[in-house]
Amino acid sequence: MPALVAARFNPDLKAKYDALVTTGKPAKVAIMRKLVVLANAPLKAGRLWMPKTA
């Protein structure tokens, strides 16, 4: 599942995943919507995705 891999390797998504799981969301559902929203936002705005740099 791409959502679980993203939650494993992306620190921002990992924090969101941990917060949602502690509130009682099922593990597979916890981050899927967030990942879809993040992927859809640049497409909707007509921009390219830019990774956050340190």
Residue pairs with C-beta under 8 A, 6 or more apart in sequence:
1 28
1 32
2 35
3 28
3 31
3 32
3 35
4 27
4 28
4 31
6 13
6 31
6 35
7 13
7 14
7 16
7 17
7 30
7 31
8 14
12 52
13 31
13 34
13 35
16 30
16 31
16 34
17 30
17 31
20 30
20 31
21 27
21 30
39 49
42 48
42 49
